[in-house]
């Protein structure tokens, strides 16, 4: 008779095995699914759980390591606590590169890591369900200090009325494992009460350790074993097959067998390219006949599963599903080798195939190779001629193509000038020699593209490639024609300036390898600059010269600078007839021929007006001498120049 101790050990072993081996029974869509969301490369830490989801504190060391007795939601972590924690780069599911998980730095306190209340209406009373989660001991497998314990997590399911529906403890979680799914099964209450799930600390004795990662928490309906297959029932495992488009149309009959249900209800579903599971209208029989779907299908992943209910009227909340039958429709590789591959005697013979992941070559001598790039020989000879065939495969589908290798007599090619230089608008004769046939590309700018010495007239720098052949050996050469742009000069707009107030000219020039200079150079700071600073005393014309040192021309352009002189305005004059200072003469006003001079009395009465320097004021108004005193003037210089004003004293 077994002792009580032995019975306990066997019971513990059975519990551990049931926790670590995925059951073959079918599961429904999640009543609850917690994956903690996902972030971005710039948000490695996620927000804390809602306040009633955990009794632990949320917080870290400022980085990606949770504080003792706390947790973090994160998508990566490393170098925690002297590198005693494992490096985490991905969450369990791996569906997103930035998916979050819950990382716990546990202690010996009786805390609830995670808990949720699920509405009773989401369950079928009395039906079987499974509460599962993926756990990973994040402590590295190294010598342990005193007081160390491995994480030990307790699963609890209870009703909102306090009835315990199921419990399970993981026992010490092996640090050498990665994520492992643990679960507990339970029956939903018949009275429709809400259900509470809890993950809590069962490692209450240690002082260090008890650290783990938690992810992908689910609650699912737990049903009978559902066997599926294509053509015949194979078992409860996933099934995968590939249909190659070149293989022609196909038909499939998907089979199912639901165990332990006397009269199950069936519903087949399709998930195309991971867009989500959807019911197939009318597909409510035990088998699914796909007689037309794959006669001319689109490329993609077709996944089928069958859902089962125990009897009519049963809620869909109890529905469970088989493992998926996946039919991958794949386009065959379509890379085609050239009909003929030519190579010169004594040169490298290499044949390139692409478009697949696997390659199987058959050479003319019957040998084979699995190389991607087939390097036949470094010195080709007539013995290498023949048919080279390759079978290109990808995703279980293949395509066969071949090329005939011809080894030609050696070809000696000479080039007249590999890098001619011309001026824009001119032409040059290209020249290669040694072959029987020639083909130039691009043909634009050439008078012929099939002769050894075409005339080229490109508008821009152009690399001309030419294939030279003797009907067996082909070589390629390149001639690069450099086109020098013609010089262009623009001296800029005509300018005005005030005497003694320097300005900058606004010249521009274009062309290849050009030299520029201005004339005349007097009163100019840098005649070789496009924008020199000038300060001439008088108006003058400047010329910008642009020259090509490569004999592509010399051009010039002129602009005119008008210099407005600085006026000298006397403040007094004495029109007393003594021949000295009898008129009010404004020096250099003659350089403003469009200007208008106005003179007013104190009261604003105009007593004199003159255009340019045509006449000077002598103190007479309407034939009478004006009295001595202060008079006011305004000079409108025109030419968009500001007006000048002031006063003058008439003395008698």
C-alpha positions as CSV (number, residue, x, y, z in Angstrom):
1,X,0.0,0.0,0.0
2,X,1.3,3.4,-0.9
3,X,2.3,5.6,2.1
4,X,0.7,9.0,2.5
5,X,4.1,10.6,1.8
6,X,4.4,8.8,-1.5
7,X,0.8,9.6,-2.5
8,X,1.6,13.3,-1.8
9,X,4.6,13.2,-4.0
10,X,2.8,11.5,-6.8
11,X,-0.1,14.0,-6.5
12,X,2.5,16.9,-6.7
13,X,4.1,15.4,-9.8
14,X,0.7,15.1,-11.5
15,X,-0.1,18.7,-10.7
16,X,3.2,19.9,-12.1
17,X,2.8,17.9,-15.2
18,X,-0.7,19.1,-15.8
19,X,0.5,22.7,-15.3
20,X,3.5,22.4,-17.7
21,X,1.9,20.4,-20.6
22,X,-0.6,22.2,-22.8
23,X,-3.8,20.2,-22.7
24,X,-5.2,18.7,-25.8
25,X,-8.8,19.8,-24.9
26,X,-10.3,22.6,-27.0
27,X,-10.4,26.1,-25.8
28,X,-12.8,29.0,-26.5
29,X,-12.2,32.6,-27.3
30,X,-11.0,34.5,-24.3
31,X,-13.5,35.6,-21.7
32,X,-10.6,37.7,-20.4
33,X,-7.3,38.4,-22.1
34,X,-4.6,40.5,-20.4
35,X,-1.4,41.2,-22.5
36,X,-0.6,44.6,-20.8
37,X,-0.7,46.4,-24.1
38,X,2.3,47.7,-26.0
39,X,4.4,50.8,-26.4
40,X,7.0,52.2,-28.8
41,X,10.8,52.3,-28.9
42,X,10.5,55.6,-27.0
43,X,8.0,54.3,-24.3
44,X,9.7,51.2,-22.7
45,X,7.6,51.7,-19.6
46,X,3.8,51.3,-19.6
47,X,1.3,52.8,-17.3
48,X,0.5,51.1,-13.9
49,X,-2.5,48.7,-13.6
50,X,-5.8,50.1,-12.4
51,X,-5.9,50.4,-8.7
52,X,-8.1,47.4,-8.0
53,X,-6.0,45.1,-10.3
54,X,-3.2,44.6,-7.9
55,X,-2.2,45.1,-4.2
56,X,1.5,45.7,-5.2
57,X,3.0,49.1,-5.6
58,X,4.1,50.3,-9.1
59,X,7.6,51.8,-9.3
60,X,11.2,51.3,-10.3
61,X,14.7,52.6,-9.8
62,X,14.3,55.3,-12.4
63,X,15.2,52.8,-15.1
64,X,13.7,49.5,-16.1
65,X,14.1,47.6,-12.9
66,X,11.2,47.4,-10.4
67,X,11.8,48.3,-6.8
68,X,11.7,45.6,-4.1
69,X,8.1,44.7,-3.4
70,X,6.9,46.5,-6.5
71,X,6.2,45.9,-10.2
72,X,6.7,47.6,-13.6
73,X,4.9,47.3,-16.9
74,X,7.7,47.3,-19.5
75,X,8.8,45.9,-22.9
76,X,12.5,45.4,-22.1
77,X,14.8,45.3,-19.1
78,X,18.5,44.6,-18.5
79,X,21.3,45.0,-15.9
80,X,19.0,44.9,-12.9
81,X,20.5,44.5,-9.4
82,X,24.1,43.6,-10.4
83,X,22.8,41.8,-13.5
84,X,21.2,39.2,-11.3
85,X,18.0,39.4,-13.4
86,X,17.6,38.0,-16.9
87,X,17.7,40.4,-19.8
88,X,14.2,40.8,-21.3
89,X,13.9,42.0,-24.9
90,X,10.4,40.8,-25.8
91,X,7.1,40.0,-24.1
92,X,5.8,36.4,-24.3
93,X,3.6,36.6,-27.3
94,X,6.0,38.5,-29.5
95,X,3.1,39.9,-31.5
96,X,4.5,43.4,-31.2
97,X,8.3,44.2,-30.9
98,X,7.3,46.6,-28.1
99,X,4.7,44.5,-26.3
100,X,4.5,45.0,-22.5
101,X,4.7,42.4,-19.7
102,X,4.4,42.7,-15.9
103,X,7.8,42.4,-14.1
104,X,7.6,41.6,-10.4
105,X,10.3,42.2,-7.8
106,X,8.7,40.0,-5.1
107,X,9.3,39.7,-1.4
108,X,7.8,37.6,1.4
109,X,4.6,39.6,1.9
110,X,1.2,38.0,1.1
111,X,0.3,40.2,-1.9
112,X,-2.0,39.8,-4.9
113,X,0.0,40.3,-8.1
114,X,-3.1,40.4,-10.3
115,X,-6.8,40.1,-9.9
116,X,-10.0,40.8,-11.9
117,X,-13.7,40.5,-11.5
118,X,-15.5,39.0,-14.5
119,X,-19.2,39.4,-15.0
120,X,-21.1,36.2,-14.5
121,X,-23.1,36.8,-17.7
122,X,-20.0,36.0,-19.7
123,X,-20.0,32.4,-18.5
124,X,-22.2,29.4,-19.0
125,X,-23.4,28.1,-15.7
126,X,-21.8,24.7,-14.9
127,X,-19.5,24.8,-17.9
128,X,-15.8,24.1,-17.6
129,X,-13.2,27.0,-18.0
130,X,-9.5,27.4,-17.8
131,X,-7.6,30.3,-16.0
132,X,-4.0,30.4,-17.4
133,X,-1.0,32.7,-17.4
134,X,2.6,32.6,-18.7
135,X,5.3,33.0,-16.0
136,X,9.1,33.3,-16.2
137,X,11.5,33.2,-13.2
138,X,13.8,36.2,-14.1
139,X,16.5,35.3,-11.6
140,X,19.6,33.9,-13.3
141,X,20.6,30.3,-12.5
142,X,23.6,31.1,-10.3
143,X,24.7,30.4,-6.7
144,X,21.9,31.5,-4.4
145,X,22.5,33.6,-1.2
146,X,21.0,32.6,2.1
147,X,17.3,33.2,2.2
148,X,16.8,32.9,-1.5
149,X,13.5,31.5,-2.9
150,X,12.2,31.0,-6.4
151,X,8.9,32.5,-7.4
152,X,5.9,30.4,-6.4
153,X,2.5,31.7,-7.6
154,X,-0.9,30.7,-6.5
155,X,-3.9,30.7,-8.9
156,X,-7.3,31.2,-7.3
157,X,-10.7,31.3,-8.8
158,X,-13.7,32.1,-6.6
159,X,-17.3,33.4,-7.0
160,X,-18.3,36.8,-5.9
161,X,-20.3,35.0,-3.1
162,X,-17.0,33.6,-1.7
163,X,-17.1,30.0,-3.0
164,X,-13.7,28.7,-4.0
165,X,-14.0,27.3,-7.6
166,X,-10.4,26.3,-8.1
167,X,-6.8,26.8,-6.8
168,X,-3.4,25.8,-8.0
169,X,0.2,26.6,-7.0
170,X,3.0,26.5,-9.4
171,X,5.7,25.4,-6.9
172,X,9.1,26.9,-7.3
173,X,9.4,28.1,-10.9
174,X,12.6,26.9,-12.6
175,X,14.9,29.8,-13.5
176,X,16.4,27.8,-16.4
177,X,13.0,27.9,-18.2
178,X,11.7,30.8,-20.2
179,X,8.0,31.5,-20.3
180,X,5.9,28.6,-19.2
181,X,2.1,28.5,-19.2
182,X,0.4,27.4,-15.9
183,X,-3.3,27.0,-15.5
184,X,-6.2,25.9,-13.2
185,X,-9.6,24.5,-14.4
186,X,-12.9,25.4,-12.8
187,X,-16.6,25.2,-13.3
188,X,-18.6,28.4,-13.6
189,X,-21.3,28.8,-10.9
190,X,-24.9,27.9,-12.0
191,X,-26.3,30.9,-10.2
192,X,-24.7,33.4,-12.6
193,X,-22.6,35.1,-9.9
194,X,-19.5,37.1,-10.9
195,X,-16.1,35.3,-10.9
196,X,-12.9,36.6,-9.3
197,X,-9.5,35.4,-10.5
198,X,-6.3,36.0,-8.5
199,X,-2.6,35.5,-8.9
200,X,-0.9,35.8,-5.5
201,X,2.4,35.2,-3.7
202,X,2.9,31.7,-2.4
203,X,6.6,32.2,-1.6
204,X,6.2,33.6,1.9
205,X,9.4,32.4,3.6
206,X,12.4,33.9,1.7
207,X,14.2,37.2,2.1
208,X,15.6,37.4,-1.5
209,X,14.5,36.1,-4.8
210,X,10.8,35.6,-5.7
211,X,11.2,37.7,-8.9
212,X,9.3,36.8,-12.2
213,X,7.7,38.1,-15.4
214,X,4.0,37.7,-16.0
215,X,2.2,37.9,-19.4
216,X,-0.8,36.7,-21.4
217,X,-3.4,36.0,-18.7
218,X,-6.5,34.3,-20.1
219,X,-9.8,32.8,-19.1
220,X,-11.3,30.5,-21.7
221,X,-14.0,28.0,-22.0
222,X,-12.5,24.5,-21.7
223,X,-14.2,21.9,-23.9
224,X,-13.8,18.4,-25.3
225,X,-10.9,17.2,-27.5
226,X,-11.6,18.2,-31.1
227,X,-9.7,16.3,-33.8
228,X,-9.3,17.8,-37.2
229,X,-7.7,16.9,-40.5
230,X,-7.7,17.4,-44.3
231,X,-9.4,14.4,-46.0
232,X,-9.2,12.4,-42.8
233,X,-9.2,13.2,-39.1
234,X,-5.6,13.4,-37.9
235,X,-5.9,14.5,-34.2
236,X,-6.2,17.7,-32.1
237,X,-2.9,19.2,-33.2
238,X,-2.5,22.2,-35.7
239,X,-2.3,21.2,-39.3
240,X,-0.3,23.1,-42.0
241,X,-0.2,22.6,-45.8
242,X,1.0,24.6,-48.7
243,X,-0.7,25.2,-52.1
244,X,1.6,26.4,-54.9
245,X,-0.2,28.5,-57.5
246,X,1.7,26.8,-60.3
247,X,0.3,23.5,-59.0
248,X,-3.2,24.2,-60.4
249,X,-6.6,24.3,-58.7
250,X,-7.2,22.2,-55.5
251,X,-10.1,21.0,-53.5
252,X,-10.1,20.2,-49.8
253,X,-12.4,18.5,-47.4
254,X,-11.8,19.5,-43.8
255,X,-12.8,16.8,-41.3
256,X,-13.6,17.1,-37.6
257,X,-14.5,14.8,-34.6
258,X,-15.8,16.2,-31.3
259,X,-15.2,13.8,-28.4
260,X,-17.7,13.3,-25.6
261,X,-20.5,15.3,-27.1
262,X,-23.5,13.2,-28.2
263,X,-24.9,15.7,-30.7
264,X,-22.6,18.7,-31.0
265,X,-23.4,21.8,-32.9
266,X,-20.7,22.9,-35.4
267,X,-19.6,26.2,-36.8
268,X,-16.6,26.5,-39.1
269,X,-14.6,29.8,-39.1
270,X,-12.0,31.4,-41.4
271,X,-9.2,33.7,-40.5
272,X,-7.6,35.1,-43.7
273,X,-4.2,36.8,-43.4
274,X,-4.7,37.2,-39.6
275,X,-7.6,39.6,-40.1
276,X,-9.6,37.8,-37.4
277,X,-11.9,34.8,-37.1
278,X,-15.2,35.1,-38.8
279,X,-18.1,32.5,-39.1
280,X,-18.5,31.0,-42.6
281,X,-22.1,31.3,-43.6
282,X,-23.8,27.9,-43.8
283,X,-20.7,26.0,-42.6
284,X,-22.4,24.2,-39.7
285,X,-21.7,20.6,-40.5
286,X,-19.1,18.2,-39.1
287,X,-17.0,18.5,-42.3
288,X,-16.3,21.5,-44.5
289,X,-16.1,20.9,-48.3
290,X,-13.9,23.6,-49.9
291,X,-14.8,22.7,-53.5
292,X,-14.4,26.1,-55.1
293,X,-12.3,28.3,-52.7
294,X,-9.0,27.0,-53.9
295,X,-9.6,26.6,-57.6
296,X,-8.1,30.1,-58.3
297,X,-7.2,31.5,-54.8
298,X,-5.5,34.7,-53.9
299,X,-2.1,34.4,-52.3
300,X,-2.3,34.4,-48.6
301,X,-2.8,32.4,-45.4
302,X,-6.1,30.7,-44.9
303,X,-6.8,29.4,-41.4
304,X,-9.8,27.3,-40.6
305,X,-11.2,26.0,-37.3
306,X,-14.4,24.4,-36.1
307,X,-16.3,25.5,-33.1
308,X,-18.4,23.1,-31.0
309,X,-21.3,23.5,-28.6
310,X,-22.7,20.6,-26.6
311,X,-26.4,21.0,-27.6
312,X,-28.9,23.3,-29.2
313,X,-29.7,26.4,-27.2
314,X,-26.3,26.4,-25.5
315,X,-24.8,29.9,-25.2
316,X,-21.9,30.9,-27.5
317,X,-20.0,31.7,-24.3
318,X,-19.4,28.0,-24.0
319,X,-18.2,27.5,-27.5
320,X,-14.7,26.0,-27.9
321,X,-12.6,25.6,-31.0
322,X,-10.3,23.1,-32.6
323,X,-6.7,23.9,-33.5
324,X,-6.3,25.7,-36.8
325,X,-5.9,24.0,-40.2
326,X,-3.7,26.4,-42.2
327,X,-3.5,26.4,-46.0
328,X,-0.8,28.7,-47.2
329,X,-1.3,29.8,-50.8
330,X,2.1,30.7,-52.2
331,X,3.2,32.2,-55.4
332,X,5.9,30.1,-57.1
333,X,9.3,31.8,-57.6
334,X,9.4,33.4,-61.1
335,X,13.0,34.3,-61.6
336,X,14.0,33.4,-65.1
337,X,17.6,32.8,-66.3
338,X,18.5,34.3,-69.7
339,X,18.2,31.9,-72.6
340,X,21.9,32.2,-73.3
341,X,24.8,33.1,-71.0
342,X,28.0,34.1,-72.8
343,X,31.5,34.2,-71.3
344,X,34.9,34.7,-72.7
345,X,37.5,31.9,-72.6
346,X,39.8,32.3,-69.5
347,X,37.3,34.5,-67.6
348,X,35.1,33.8,-64.5
349,X,31.9,31.9,-65.2
350,X,29.3,32.6,-62.5
351,X,25.5,32.2,-62.9
352,X,23.2,34.1,-60.6
353,X,19.7,32.9,-59.6
354,X,17.3,34.7,-57.3
355,X,13.7,34.8,-56.0
356,X,13.9,31.9,-53.6
357,X,15.4,30.6,-50.4
358,X,16.7,27.3,-51.7
359,X,18.5,26.5,-55.0
360,X,19.3,23.1,-56.7
361,X,21.5,23.3,-59.7
362,X,22.1,20.6,-62.3
363,X,25.3,21.2,-64.4
364,X,26.0,19.8,-67.9
365,X,28.3,17.1,-66.5
366,X,25.5,15.8,-64.2
367,X,26.8,17.2,-61.0
368,X,24.7,19.3,-58.6
369,X,25.0,22.4,-56.3
370,X,22.9,24.1,-53.8
371,X,24.7,27.4,-54.0
372,X,22.7,30.6,-54.4
373,X,25.3,32.0,-56.8
374,X,26.8,29.3,-58.9
375,X,30.5,29.9,-59.3
376,X,31.4,27.4,-62.1
377,X,35.0,28.3,-62.7
378,X,37.6,31.1,-62.6
379,X,38.8,30.3,-66.1
380,X,36.1,29.3,-68.6
381,X,36.8,26.9,-71.4
382,X,34.8,25.0,-74.1
383,X,34.3,22.2,-71.6
384,X,32.0,24.4,-69.5
385,X,29.5,24.9,-72.3
386,X,26.0,23.3,-72.0
387,X,22.7,23.6,-70.2
388,X,22.7,24.8,-66.5
389,X,19.3,24.1,-64.8
390,X,18.2,25.4,-61.4
391,X,15.2,24.6,-59.2
392,X,14.3,27.7,-57.2
393,X,12.2,27.0,-54.0
394,X,10.5,29.3,-51.5
395,X,7.8,28.5,-48.9
396,X,7.5,25.0,-50.2
397,X,6.9,26.0,-53.9
398,X,9.4,25.8,-56.7
399,X,10.2,27.0,-60.2
400,X,12.6,25.5,-62.8
401,X,14.6,27.6,-65.2
402,X,17.8,27.1,-67.3
403,X,20.4,28.8,-69.4
404,X,22.7,27.7,-72.2
405,X,26.3,28.7,-71.5
406,X,28.4,29.6,-74.6
407,X,32.2,30.1,-74.2
408,X,33.5,32.5,-76.8
409,X,36.9,33.2,-78.3
410,X,38.9,35.7,-76.3
411,X,38.0,39.3,-77.0
412,X,40.5,42.2,-76.8
413,X,38.9,45.6,-76.5
414,X,40.5,49.0,-76.7
415,X,39.0,52.4,-75.9
416,X,40.1,55.6,-77.6
417,X,39.3,57.9,-74.7
418,X,37.4,56.7,-71.6
419,X,36.7,60.2,-70.2
420,X,36.4,62.9,-72.9
421,X,35.5,66.5,-71.9
422,X,33.4,68.8,-74.2
423,X,31.8,72.2,-73.9
424,X,28.0,72.4,-73.8
425,X,26.5,72.4,-77.2
426,X,29.4,70.6,-78.9
427,X,29.9,66.9,-79.7
428,X,32.6,64.2,-79.5
429,X,33.3,61.0,-81.3
430,X,33.4,57.9,-79.0
431,X,35.5,54.9,-80.0
432,X,35.9,51.3,-79.0
433,X,37.5,48.5,-81.1
434,X,37.9,44.7,-81.1
435,X,34.5,43.3,-81.6
436,X,32.0,42.4,-84.3
437,X,28.9,43.8,-82.7
438,X,28.3,46.9,-80.5
439,X,25.4,48.1,-78.4
440,X,25.5,51.5,-76.6
441,X,23.3,52.6,-73.8
442,X,21.8,55.1,-73.3
443,X,21.2,55.8,-76.9
444,X,20.0,59.4,-76.2
445,X,22.5,61.9,-77.5
446,X,24.1,59.4,-79.9
447,X,23.8,59.5,-83.7
448,X,24.0,55.6,-83.7
449,X,23.9,53.1,-80.9
450,X,25.2,50.0,-82.8
451,X,28.5,51.2,-84.3
452,X,32.0,51.3,-82.7
453,X,32.4,55.1,-83.1
454,X,29.2,57.1,-82.6
455,X,29.0,60.9,-82.3
456,X,27.8,61.9,-78.8
457,X,26.1,65.2,-78.1
458,X,24.9,64.9,-74.5
459,X,23.5,67.9,-72.6
460,X,24.8,66.7,-69.2
461,X,27.5,64.5,-67.9
462,X,26.7,61.0,-69.2
463,X,28.2,57.5,-68.7
464,X,27.8,55.5,-72.0
465,X,28.0,51.7,-71.6
466,X,28.8,49.7,-74.6
467,X,28.6,45.9,-75.1
468,X,31.2,44.5,-77.4
469,X,30.7,41.0,-78.8
470,X,32.3,38.6,-81.3
471,X,29.2,36.3,-81.3
472,X,30.5,34.3,-78.4
473,X,32.3,36.5,-76.0
474,X,30.9,39.8,-74.7
475,X,32.6,42.5,-72.8
476,X,31.4,45.8,-71.4
477,X,33.1,49.1,-71.3
478,X,32.1,52.5,-70.1
479,X,33.0,56.0,-71.5
480,X,32.1,58.9,-69.3
481,X,31.5,62.2,-71.2
482,X,31.9,65.3,-69.0
483,X,29.9,68.3,-70.3
484,X,31.3,71.7,-69.3
485,X,28.5,74.2,-68.9
486,X,29.0,77.4,-70.9
487,X,29.8,80.6,-68.9
488,X,26.8,82.9,-68.2
489,X,27.2,86.5,-66.8
490,X,24.6,88.6,-65.0
491,X,25.9,91.9,-63.6
492,X,22.6,92.4,-61.8
493,X,20.2,95.4,-62.0
494,X,21.2,99.0,-62.3
495,X,21.7,100.6,-58.9
496,X,21.5,104.1,-57.3
497,X,23.5,105.2,-54.3
498,X,24.3,108.3,-52.2
499,X,27.8,109.7,-52.4
500,X,29.9,108.4,-49.5
501,X,27.5,105.5,-48.7
502,X,28.9,102.2,-50.2
503,X,26.8,99.5,-51.7
504,X,27.3,95.9,-52.8
505,X,26.8,94.9,-56.5
506,X,24.5,91.9,-57.1
507,X,26.2,89.9,-59.8
508,X,25.7,86.2,-60.6
509,X,27.4,83.7,-62.8
510,X,27.2,80.1,-63.9
511,X,29.2,77.6,-65.8
512,X,31.9,75.0,-65.3
513,X,35.3,75.9,-63.8
514,X,34.7,79.6,-64.4
515,X,36.7,82.7,-63.5
516,X,35.0,86.1,-62.9
517,X,36.1,89.7,-62.5
518,X,34.7,93.2,-62.7
519,X,35.9,96.3,-64.5
520,X,36.7,99.1,-63.8
521,X,38.3,98.2,-60.5
522,X,38.6,101.6,-59.0
523,X,36.6,102.2,-55.7
524,X,35.9,98.4,-55.5
525,X,37.1,96.2,-52.7
526,X,37.3,92.8,-54.5
527,X,37.0,92.7,-58.3
528,X,36.9,88.9,-58.2
529,X,33.8,88.7,-56.0
530,X,30.3,88.5,-57.5
531,X,29.1,91.0,-54.9
532,X,32.0,93.5,-54.4
533,X,31.6,96.6,-52.2
534,X,31.9,99.8,-54.2
535,X,32.0,103.5,-53.3
536,X,32.6,105.6,-56.5
537,X,32.4,109.4,-56.3
538,X,30.6,109.7,-59.6
539,X,28.1,107.6,-61.6
540,X,29.6,104.9,-63.8
541,X,29.1,101.6,-65.7
542,X,30.5,98.3,-64.3
543,X,31.1,95.2,-66.4
544,X,31.1,91.6,-65.1
545,X,33.3,89.3,-67.1
546,X,33.0,85.4,-66.9
547,X,35.6,83.3,-68.6
548,X,36.0,79.5,-69.1
549,X,39.6,78.4,-68.7
550,X,38.6,75.3,-70.7
551,X,38.0,77.3,-73.9
552,X,34.2,77.2,-73.5
553,X,33.9,81.0,-74.1
554,X,34.1,84.5,-72.5
555,X,30.9,86.5,-71.8
556,X,30.2,89.8,-70.1
557,X,27.3,91.9,-68.8
558,X,27.0,95.6,-67.8
559,X,25.1,97.5,-65.1
560,X,25.0,101.2,-64.3
561,X,25.5,102.8,-60.9
562,X,24.1,106.3,-60.5
563,X,25.7,108.3,-57.6
564,X,23.6,111.0,-56.0
565,X,25.9,113.8,-54.7
566,X,25.7,115.1,-51.2
567,X,24.1,118.6,-51.2
568,X,25.8,121.6,-49.5
569,X,22.9,124.0,-48.5
570,X,23.9,127.5,-47.3
571,X,22.1,128.8,-44.2
572,X,22.2,132.5,-45.2
573,X,22.5,134.8,-48.3
574,X,22.7,138.6,-48.7
575,X,20.9,139.8,-51.9
576,X,22.2,143.4,-51.6
577,X,23.7,143.8,-55.1
578,X,27.3,143.9,-54.0
579,X,28.1,140.9,-56.2
580,X,28.8,138.6,-53.3
581,X,26.4,136.0,-52.0
582,X,23.5,137.7,-53.8
583,X,21.7,134.4,-54.6
584,X,21.0,131.3,-52.6
585,X,23.1,128.6,-54.4
586,X,22.8,125.0,-53.4
587,X,26.0,123.2,-54.4
588,X,25.6,120.0,-56.5
589,X,21.8,120.4,-56.9
590,X,22.6,120.3,-60.6
591,X,23.2,116.6,-60.3
592,X,19.5,116.2,-59.5
593,X,17.9,117.5,-62.7
594,X,14.4,116.2,-61.7
595,X,14.4,117.8,-58.3
596,X,12.0,120.5,-57.2
597,X,13.0,123.3,-54.7
598,X,10.2,125.1,-52.8
599,X,10.7,128.2,-50.5
600,X,8.0,129.4,-48.0
601,X,7.5,132.3,-45.6
602,X,6.8,131.7,-42.0
603,X,3.2,131.8,-42.8
604,X,3.5,129.0,-45.4
605,X,3.3,131.2,-48.5
606,X,5.3,129.8,-51.4
607,X,7.7,132.5,-52.7
608,X,10.0,130.5,-54.9
609,X,10.0,127.3,-56.9
610,X,12.7,125.9,-59.2
611,X,13.3,122.6,-61.1
612,X,16.8,121.2,-60.8
613,X,19.4,124.0,-60.8
614,X,17.8,126.0,-63.6
615,X,17.6,129.2,-61.5
616,X,18.7,130.4,-58.1
617,X,16.7,132.4,-55.6
618,X,17.6,136.1,-55.3
619,X,15.1,137.1,-52.6
620,X,12.7,138.6,-55.2
621,X,9.0,137.6,-55.3
622,X,6.7,139.0,-58.0
623,X,9.2,141.8,-58.8
624,X,9.6,143.0,-55.2
625,X,12.4,142.4,-52.7
626,X,11.3,140.2,-49.9
627,X,12.0,141.4,-46.4
628,X,14.9,140.1,-44.4
629,X,14.1,137.1,-42.2
630,X,13.9,133.4,-41.9
631,X,12.4,131.4,-44.8
632,X,11.7,127.7,-45.0
633,X,12.6,125.3,-47.9
634,X,11.7,121.8,-49.1
635,X,13.8,119.9,-51.8
636,X,12.0,117.0,-53.5
637,X,14.9,115.0,-55.0
638,X,12.7,112.5,-56.8
639,X,14.2,109.1,-57.7
640,X,12.6,107.6,-54.5
641,X,15.0,109.7,-52.4
642,X,13.8,111.3,-49.2
643,X,12.8,114.9,-49.2
644,X,15.1,117.4,-47.5
645,X,14.0,120.5,-45.6
646,X,15.2,123.3,-43.4
647,X,15.5,127.1,-43.1
648,X,17.6,129.9,-44.7
649,X,18.2,133.4,-43.4
650,X,17.8,136.3,-45.9
651,X,19.9,139.3,-44.8
652,X,19.7,142.7,-46.3
